[in-house]
Amino acid sequence: MAQAPPIDRAQVEKIVREIVVKLLGGPKERPEVVVTISARHCHLSREHIDILFGPGYELKPYKWLYQEGFYAAEETVMIVGPRRRMLPTVRVLGPPRSKTQVELAFTDAISLGIDAPVRLSGDLKGTPGCVLVGPAGSVDLKEGVIRAARHVHMNIRDAEYYGVKNGDAMCLRIESGPCTTVFENVIVRADETSKLEVHLDTDEGNAADIEHATRVELYKP
């Protein structure tokens, strides 16, 4: 008696996903993926805004970002690392957060002399610190400097389309001539309202020559 061929799990998942999407009235075509280079920046707590810019100071939106409600502020701060190495104008992003967080690319961290670990936003325990300098004062930040793990924001509808959930890892393929690159371990950040957007840091974006990309593809490994 002939043995049945093994089940192709990937093909089964694809069929099930297509059926679910059809029944839920979801998108029939692959959603458009936006890839953004997230340059060095910092998020400030209310307490640290008061210290750096003055009591009661309110951040002024300079440019609204792709995700609703988030913006690059007019304000910048100086980041000072060990041995007095510094980045003089690091952009502040708003709105304020519960904890201050500094996000650097690998080359930024090397320049400052900081051994910044790769972490998801908000995962700050045990990370190194730095000194923040603003026009009204300075903050000796004990922890909060990270290299942001590459990630993709999406809403629950997008997550259903791709067959992933919050915290899963995906792959991103960027076609840009001779610099075509595949990034693995793109972490899913799924919620009810986010737009589909991949965040890479400056080093990653430059390595893939994202400015000249002709095609990007996000997929489940």
C-alpha positions in Angstrom: 0.0 0.0 0.0 1.5 3.3 -1.0 2.3 5.8 1.7 0.5 9.1 1.6 2.8 12.1 0.8 3.8 14.4 3.7 1.5 17.4 4.3 2.9 20.7 3.1 2.2 22.8 6.1 3.0 26.1 4.4 0.5 25.3 1.6 -2.2 24.4 4.1 -1.6 27.6 6.0 -1.8 29.6 2.7 -5.2 27.9 1.8 -6.6 28.5 5.3 -5.5 32.1 5.3 -7.1 32.7 1.9 -10.4 31.2 3.1 -10.4 33.2 6.3 -9.7 36.4 4.4 -12.5 35.7 2.0 -15.0 34.9 4.7 -14.1 38.0 6.7 -14.2 40.3 3.7 -10.5 41.2 4.1 -8.1 42.5 1.5 -7.9 40.3 -1.6 -4.6 41.7 -2.6 -1.3 41.9 -0.7 -1.3 45.1 1.5 1.0 47.9 0.5 4.2 47.8 2.7 5.8 51.1 3.7 9.5 50.9 4.7 10.8 53.8 6.8 14.3 54.5 7.9 14.1 55.4 11.6 17.1 57.7 12.2 18.6 58.2 15.7 16.1 59.8 18.0 14.9 59.9 21.6 11.5 59.7 23.4 11.3 61.8 26.6 9.3 61.4 29.8 7.3 64.3 31.1 9.8 64.6 34.0 12.8 64.8 31.6 11.1 67.3 29.3 10.7 69.7 32.3 14.4 69.3 33.2 15.7 69.7 29.7 13.5 72.4 28.3 11.9 74.0 31.4 8.9 73.2 33.7 5.7 72.8 31.8 7.3 72.9 28.4 5.3 71.4 25.6 7.0 69.7 22.6 6.2 71.4 19.3 5.4 69.1 16.3 7.7 69.7 13.4 6.6 66.8 11.1 3.8 64.3 11.6 4.9 60.7 11.2 3.3 57.9 9.2 1.7 56.4 12.4 -1.3 58.5 13.6 -0.6 60.7 16.6 3.2 60.5 16.4 5.5 63.3 15.4 9.1 64.5 15.1 9.3 67.5 17.4 11.1 70.8 16.7 13.3 70.1 19.7 16.6 68.3 19.8 18.9 67.3 22.6 22.6 66.5 22.8 23.6 62.9 23.6 26.8 62.5 25.5 28.5 59.1 25.9 31.5 57.9 27.7 34.8 59.8 27.3 32.7 62.9 26.4 31.9 61.7 22.9 28.6 63.3 21.7 25.9 63.7 19.1 24.9 67.3 19.2 21.4 67.4 17.7 19.3 64.2 18.2 15.7 64.7 17.3 13.0 64.3 20.0 9.9 62.3 19.0 6.5 62.9 20.5 4.2 62.5 22.3 5.9 62.1 25.7 6.4 58.6 27.1 6.4 57.1 30.5 10.1 56.4 30.3 12.9 58.1 28.3 14.4 56.0 25.6 17.3 56.8 23.2 17.4 54.8 19.9 20.6 54.7 18.0 22.0 52.9 14.9 25.1 50.6 15.4 27.5 53.2 14.1 25.9 55.9 16.3 26.5 53.7 19.4 30.1 53.0 18.3 30.7 56.7 17.8 29.5 57.4 21.4 31.3 54.5 22.9 28.1 52.9 24.1 27.5 49.2 23.9 23.8 49.5 23.0 21.9 46.2 22.9 19.3 45.3 20.3 15.9 45.6 22.0 12.3 46.2 21.2 11.0 49.6 22.1 10.2 49.8 25.8 12.4 46.9 26.8 14.9 49.0 28.7 15.9 46.9 31.8 19.7 46.5 32.0 20.4 48.8 29.1 23.2 51.4 29.2 22.6 55.1 29.8 24.0 58.4 28.6 23.8 62.1 29.4 21.1 64.2 27.7 21.7 67.9 27.4 18.9 70.5 26.6 18.7 74.2 26.7 17.5 74.3 30.3 19.3 71.5 31.9 20.8 68.0 31.7 19.7 64.4 32.6 22.1 61.6 33.7 20.1 58.8 32.2 20.9 55.6 34.0 19.4 53.2 31.4 17.4 53.5 28.2 19.9 53.5 25.3 19.1 50.8 22.7 19.5 49.8 19.1 15.9 49.3 18.1 15.2 45.8 16.8 13.9 45.9 13.2 10.1 45.6 13.4 6.9 46.0 11.5 3.8 47.9 12.7 0.5 46.5 11.5 -3.2 46.3 12.5 -5.0 43.1 13.4 -6.5 42.9 9.9 -3.0 42.9 8.3 -1.8 40.3 10.8 -4.7 38.0 9.8 -3.8 38.5 6.2 -0.1 37.4 6.8 -1.0 34.7 9.3 1.0 36.3 12.1 0.5 37.6 15.6 2.1 40.2 17.8 5.7 39.2 18.6 6.1 36.9 15.6 9.1 37.3 13.3 8.8 38.0 9.6 11.2 38.5 6.6 11.6 41.6 4.5 13.1 41.4 1.0 14.2 44.7 -0.6 15.1 44.7 -4.3 17.4 47.6 -5.1 19.7 46.6 -8.0 23.0 45.0 -6.8 22.1 45.8 -3.2 19.0 43.4 -3.0 18.8 42.4 0.7 16.7 40.1 2.9 16.2 41.1 6.5 15.2 38.3 8.9 13.7 38.6 12.4 11.4 41.6 11.6 9.3 41.6 14.7 5.6 42.1 14.4 4.0 44.9 16.5 0.3 44.3 16.0 -2.6 46.3 17.5 -6.0 47.6 16.5 -5.0 50.9 14.8 -1.4 50.8 13.4 -0.7 51.2 9.7 1.5 48.7 7.9 5.0 50.1 8.2 8.5 48.5 8.6 11.1 50.4 10.6 14.8 49.9 9.8 17.6 51.9 11.4 19.9 54.1 9.3 22.6 51.4 8.9 20.1 48.8 7.7 18.4 51.2 5.3 21.7 52.4 3.8 23.0 48.8 3.4 19.9 47.9 1.5 19.9 51.2 -0.5 16.3 51.6 0.4 16.1 55.0 -1.4 16.5 53.2 -4.8 14.4 50.2 -4.0 12.2 49.0 -6.8 10.2 46.4 -4.8 9.7 45.3 -1.2 8.1 42.1 0.0 7.1 41.3 3.6 6.5 37.6 4.2 6.2 34.9 6.9 9.3 32.6 6.9 
